Amino acid sequence: MKQFEVPVGYRSSLISAIKQQRKELDKLKKDFTPTLLDLGKLKIYLARHFGFCYGVENAIEIAYKTIEENKGKKIYLLSEMIHNPQVNANLIQKGVQFLHDTLGNELIPLSSLTQDDIVIIPAFGTTLEMEQKIKSIGIQIEKYNTTCPFVEKVWNRGDQIAQKGYSIIIHGKPKHEETRATFSHASANTPSVIVNDMEETLTLIQIMTGALPLSDFEKHFGTKCSNGFDPSKDLNKIGVINQTTQLATDTQAISDVLRNTMIQLHGMENIQEHFADTRDTLCYATNDNQSAVIGLLEVPGDLAIVMGGKNSSNSSHLVELCENKLTTYFIDSEDKLLSAVQLQQTNWRNKEESLIQSYLPLDKETTILMTSGASCPDTVVEATIRKIASFYQVENNLEKLIEDWTH
């Protein structure tokens, strides 16, 4: 796989050494057991896979090269390039300005841009409408497009489905940048509708089967479907694609229940005419990170810590998996470890922060399970490990461990 030029400030010699050794011992990435950092009184288990993925490193490389090669020019990001506060803050420090927030609200009017300006498309991609608006100013976006290749793969899969006459059901968060972009690409070619979760999928199925009247479609999906979507005919032949960072099990369950509904309505012998047999469109990093967390959770632990930006969808799903097994804290940097007895965490559901007291069992040997999202720098992971080690006064053990791992 291609190696990217990522600023050294995002790399960790400790984490890089650990990942390299695991890679050499498990070239096929079949072993999802975690890595143990045994510091004596404190034991930390790191998930087999975590941190920057291919798409994030690709986006960072393009962004930093763009800054380096265009000194003196105005450089804009369409929105957050990735959902990581450290990376986005660093880009702002280098003079990059954001045109929109994560919800698509305008921060800087597009009308103020000129053809000499540069606009970087974020890793999530963007809508066809936004691309056209930028191009109409005379700005060329192709060279500065950091859209993740695995997101583009989903768009290509949608195109293939559309060409065969299938309507598209997108499993995604309607307000997420990637889902908005995927919906734009899909709906340009075929009737499309977004379902956020299984609950909405079951509502859609009730409309498909007649358990709810067709008129209910507008109430539940009127703001999440393409113009002119006709549930009486556009739900007769469907295919499923998704936001790449959704839980793999959720997407599979939604696809399965929709397929079973089509069998119920049209018969098994006609299933291929009514349901597109698409492979899972989750990216490799999402699959690997989620599988690694499942492997991590096989280890008994006192608590789990997941690092990632509060708006990071893939990070929030790692928290969701961990919460099902044990107490889990979601933080975006080591700074959220305010002390040995106070932690400021984010609720992955509503994004609200709260102060947690006595989160570490300091009076006994402690085991912590740890992972991070695909947009979280490894330096944040190492800094978090170091800070927790200091609370247990095992910094010296960590230094010896770092020496063993890096030599």
C-alpha positions in Angstrom: 0.0 0.0 0.0 1.2 3.5 -0.8 3.2 5.3 1.9 2.2 8.9 2.4 4.2 12.0 3.5 2.5 12.8 6.8 3.9 15.6 9.0 6.2 14.1 11.7 4.2 15.9 14.3 1.4 13.3 13.8 3.7 10.3 14.1 4.7 8.4 17.2 7.9 6.4 17.3 6.4 4.1 19.9 3.1 3.5 18.1 4.9 3.2 14.7 7.2 0.5 16.1 4.3 -1.4 17.6 2.3 -1.3 14.3 5.3 -2.3 12.3 6.0 -5.3 14.4 2.4 -6.4 14.3 2.4 -6.0 10.6 5.5 -8.1 10.2 4.0 -10.9 12.3 0.6 -10.8 10.7 0.9 -9.8 7.1 -2.6 -10.9 6.2 -4.1 -9.0 9.1 -6.0 -12.0 10.4 -4.9 -11.7 14.0 -7.2 -9.3 15.9 -5.8 -9.9 19.3 -4.6 -6.6 21.0 -1.1 -5.6 21.9 -0.2 -5.6 25.6 1.8 -2.7 27.2 2.7 -4.2 30.6 3.8 -1.4 32.9 3.4 -3.3 36.1 0.6 -1.8 38.1 -0.9 -0.5 34.9 -1.6 -2.7 31.8 -2.8 -1.1 28.6 -4.1 -3.2 25.7 -4.0 -1.5 22.3 -6.3 -2.6 19.6 -4.7 -4.4 16.7 -5.7 -1.7 14.2 -6.4 2.0 15.0 -5.4 5.5 13.9 -4.8 7.1 10.6 -6.2 5.2 7.6 -5.3 5.4 3.9 -7.9 8.0 3.1 -6.9 10.3 6.0 -3.2 10.1 5.2 -4.0 10.8 1.5 -6.0 13.9 2.5 -3.3 15.2 4.9 -0.6 14.7 2.3 -2.5 16.6 -0.4 -3.5 19.4 2.0 0.1 20.0 3.3 1.6 19.8 -0.2 -1.0 22.3 -1.4 0.0 24.8 1.4 3.7 24.3 0.6 3.3 24.8 -3.1 0.9 27.8 -3.0 2.5 30.3 -0.6 0.9 33.7 -0.9 -2.4 32.3 -2.3 -5.7 32.1 -0.4 -6.4 28.5 0.5 -9.8 27.3 1.6 -11.1 24.0 2.9 -14.7 23.3 1.9 -15.3 22.1 5.5 -13.3 20.1 8.1 -10.9 17.9 6.0 -11.3 15.1 8.6 -13.0 15.1 11.9 -10.0 15.7 14.1 -9.4 18.8 16.1 -5.6 18.7 16.1 -5.3 18.4 12.3 -8.0 21.0 11.6 -6.5 23.5 14.1 -3.0 23.0 12.6 -4.4 23.8 9.1 -6.0 26.9 10.4 -2.7 28.0 11.9 -1.1 27.6 8.5 -3.6 30.1 7.1 -6.3 27.7 5.7 -9.8 29.0 6.0 -13.0 26.9 6.2 -15.9 27.8 3.9 -18.5 25.7 5.8 -19.0 24.0 9.1 -19.6 20.3 9.5 -23.4 20.8 8.9 -22.8 22.7 5.6 -23.6 26.1 7.0 -21.7 28.8 5.2 -18.9 30.5 7.1 -17.3 32.4 4.2 -19.5 33.4 1.2 -18.5 31.6 -2.0 -19.1 34.9 -3.8 -16.0 36.3 -2.1 -13.7 33.8 -3.8 -11.9 34.4 -7.1 -10.5 32.1 -9.7 -7.0 32.6 -8.3 -8.0 31.0 -4.9 -7.6 27.4 -4.0 -10.4 25.2 -2.6 -9.5 21.8 -1.0 -12.3 19.2 -1.1 -12.3 17.2 2.2 -11.9 13.5 2.6 -15.6 13.1 2.9 -16.1 14.4 -0.6 -18.8 16.9 -1.5 -22.0 17.3 -3.4 -22.2 17.7 -7.2 -24.0 21.0 -6.7 -21.1 22.3 -4.6 -18.5 21.2 -7.1 -20.4 23.0 -9.8 -20.6 26.2 -7.7 -16.9 26.2 -7.2 -16.1 25.4 -10.8 -18.4 28.3 -11.9 -16.1 30.7 -10.2 -13.2 29.4 -12.3 -11.5 27.4 -9.6 -10.1 24.1 -10.6 -10.7 21.5 -7.8 -9.3 18.3 -9.4 -5.7 18.8 -8.1 -6.9 19.6 -4.6 -9.6 17.0 -4.2 -8.8 14.8 -1.1 -12.0 12.6 -1.4 -11.2 9.2 0.1 -10.9 6.6 -2.6 -13.1 4.3 -0.6 -15.9 6.9 -0.6 -15.5 7.2 -4.3 -15.8 3.4 -4.5 -19.2 3.7 -2.9 -20.2 6.3 -5.5 -19.1 4.0 -8.3 -21.1 1.1 -6.8 -24.1 3.4 -6.7 -23.6 4.3 -10.4 -23.5 0.6 -11.3 -26.7 0.0 -9.4 -28.4 3.0 -11.0 -27.4 1.9 -14.5 -29.3 -1.4 -13.9 -32.5 0.5 -12.9 -32.3 0.1 -9.2 -33.3 2.8 -6.7 -30.7 3.4 -4.0 -31.1 3.2 -0.2 -28.3 4.8 1.6 -27.5 3.7 5.2 -26.0 6.9 6.7 -26.3 9.8 9.0 -28.3 12.4 7.0 -26.4 15.4 8.3 -22.9 13.9 7.8 -20.8 15.4 5.0 -20.1 12.0 3.5 -23.7 11.0 3.4 -24.7 14.3 1.9 -22.1 13.8 -0.8 -23.1 10.2 -1.5 -26.8 11.2 -1.7 -25.9 13.9 -4.2 -24.1 11.5 -6.4 -26.7 8.7 -6.1 -29.7 10.9 -6.6 -28.3 12.4 -9.8 -28.7 9.0 -11.4 -31.6 7.3 -9.8 -34.3 7.7 -7.1 -32.5 7.6 -3.7 -33.5 7.7 0.0 -31.5 7.8 3.2 -32.1 5.6 6.2 -30.3 6.5 9.4 -30.8 3.2 11.3 -32.7 0.0 11.6 -35.7 1.8 13.1 -36.1 4.0 10.0 -35.5 1.0 7.8 -38.4 -0.9 9.5 -40.6 2.1 8.9 -39.7 2.1 5.2 -40.5 -1.6 5.1 -43.9 -1.0 6.6 -44.6 1.4 3.8 -43.2 -1.1 1.2 -45.5 -3.9 2.5 -48.6 -1.8 3.0 -48.5 -1.9 6.8 -48.3 1.9 6.6 -50.0 3.9 3.9 -47.8 5.3 1.0 -48.7 8.8 2.2 -46.6 8.2 5.3 -43.5 8.2 3.2 -43.4 12.0 2.9 -43.7 12.4 6.7 -40.8 10.0 7.5 -38.5 10.5 4.5 -39.6 13.7 2.7 -36.4 15.5 3.6 -34.2 12.5 3.0 -35.2 11.4 -0.5 -34.5 12.6 -4.1 -36.9 15.0 -5.8 -40.0 13.2 -7.2 -39.3 10.0 -5.3 -42.4 7.8 -5.8 -42.7 5.1 -3.2 -45.3 3.3 -5.2 -42.8 2.3 -7.9 -39.3 3.4 -6.7 -39.2 0.8 -3.9 -39.8 -2.1 -6.2 -36.2 -2.5 -7.2 -33.6 -1.4 -4.7 -29.9 -1.6 -3.8 -28.1 -0.6 -0.6 -24.9 1.4 -0.3 -23.7 3.2 2.9 -21.7 5.8 4.6 -18.3 4.1 4.9 -17.9 4.7 8.6 -21.1 3.0 9.8 -21.1 -0.1 11.9 -20.6 -3.1 9.6 -23.1 -5.1 11.6 -25.7 -2.4 11.3 -25.3 -2.0 7.5 -25.4 -5.8 7.1 -28.6 -6.1 9.2 -30.3 -3.4 7.2 -29.4 -5.0 3.9 -30.5 -8.4 5.1 -33.9 -7.2 6.4 -34.6 -5.3 3.1 -33.6 -8.3 1.1 -35.9 -10.5 3.1 -38.7 -8.0 2.5 -38.2 -8.2 -1.2 -38.3 -12.0 -1.1 -41.5 -11.7 0.9 -43.0 -9.4 -1.7 -41.7 -10.9 -4.9 -40.5 -14.4 -4.2 -37.0 -15.9 -3.9 -37.1 -16.8 -7.6 -37.3 -13.1 -8.5 -34.9 -11.6 -5.9 -32.2 -10.6 -8.4 -34.7 -8.5 -10.3 -35.7 -6.6 -7.2 -32.6 -6.5 -4.9 -29.1 -5.6 -6.0 -26.6 -8.1 -4.7 -24.0 -5.6 -3.6 -20.9 -6.4 -1.6 -20.4 -4.5 1.6 -19.2 -1.0 0.9 -17.6 -0.3 4.3 -13.9 0.7 3.8 -11.1 -1.6 4.9 -10.1 0.7 7.8 -13.6 0.7 9.2 -13.8 -3.0 9.0 -10.3 -3.6 10.5 -10.8 -1.1 13.3 -14.2 -2.5 14.3 -12.9 -6.1 14.1 -9.9 -5.1 16.2 -12.2 -3.6 18.9 -14.2 -6.8 19.0 -10.9 -8.6 19.5 -9.8 -6.1 22.1 -13.0 -6.6 24.1 -12.1 -10.3 24.5 -9.7 -9.1 27.2 -11.1 -8.4 30.7 -10.5 -4.7 31.5 -11.5 -2.1 34.1 -12.3 0.5 31.5 -11.8 1.5 27.9 -10.6 4.8 26.3 -11.4 5.7 22.7 -9.6 8.7 21.2 -11.1 10.7 18.3 -12.8 13.9 17.3 -16.3 14.3 18.7 -17.7 14.6 15.1 -15.9 11.5 14.0 -18.5 8.9 12.9 -16.1 5.9 12.9 -14.7 6.9 16.3 -18.2 7.1 17.8 -19.0 3.6 16.6 -15.9 2.3 18.3 -17.2 3.8 21.5 -20.6 2.2 20.9 -19.0 -1.2 20.6 -16.9 -0.7 23.8 -19.8 0.6 25.8 -21.7 -2.6 25.3 -19.0 -4.4 27.3 -17.5 -2.0 29.9 -17.2 1.6 31.1 -15.8 3.7 28.2 -14.5 7.2 27.9 -14.4 9.1 24.6 -11.8 11.9 24.4 -10.1 13.8 21.6 -6.7 14.5 23.3 -4.7 13.8 26.4 -5.7 17.2 27.6 -9.1 15.8 28.5 -7.3 13.8 31.2 -7.5 16.7 33.6 -5.9 14.8 36.5 -5.7 11.4 37.9 -9.2 11.8 39.3 -11.0 14.0 36.7 -11.7 13.4 33.0 -13.7 15.5 30.5 -15.4 13.1 28.0 -17.7 13.4 25.1 -21.0 11.7 24.8 -20.8 10.1 21.3 -24.6 10.3 20.8 -25.3 14.0 21.5 -21.6 15.3 21.4 -22.0 17.0 24.8 -19.0 17.0 27.1 -19.2 16.1 30.8 -16.8 16.0 33.7 -16.2 12.5 35.2 -14.8 12.0 38.7 -12.7 9.1 39.9 -12.5 7.5 36.5 -9.3 5.5 37.3 -9.1 2.8 40.0 -5.8 4.1 41.3 -5.8 1.8 44.4 -5.4 -1.4 42.5 -3.7 -2.9 39.5 -5.6 -1.5 36.5 -6.2 -2.8 32.9 -7.2 -0.3 30.3 -8.4 -1.2 26.8 -7.5 1.5 24.3 -8.1 2.4 20.6 -8.5 5.4 18.4 -10.5 6.5 15.3 -9.2 6.6 11.7 -8.6 10.4 11.9 -6.7 10.4 15.2 -3.0 11.0 15.1 -0.8 8.4 16.8 0.8 11.2 18.8 -2.5 11.6 20.7 -2.5 7.9 21.5 1.1 8.0 22.9 0.5 11.2 24.8 -2.6 9.6 26.4 -0.6 6.5 27.4 2.2 8.7 28.9 -0.2 10.8 30.9 -2.0 7.7 32.4 1.4 6.1 33.1 2.3 9.2 35.1 -0.8 8.9 37.2 0.3 5.4 38.2 3.9 6.5 38.6 5.1 3.9 36.1 6.7 6.4 33.6 10.1 4.6 34.0 8.5 1.3 33.0 7.1 3.0 29.9 10.4 4.4 28.9 11.9 0.9 29.1 9.1 -0.4 27.1 9.5 2.3 24.4 13.2 1.4 24.2 12.3 -2.3 23.7 9.7 -1.5 21.0 11.8 1.0 19.1 15.0 -1.0 18.9 
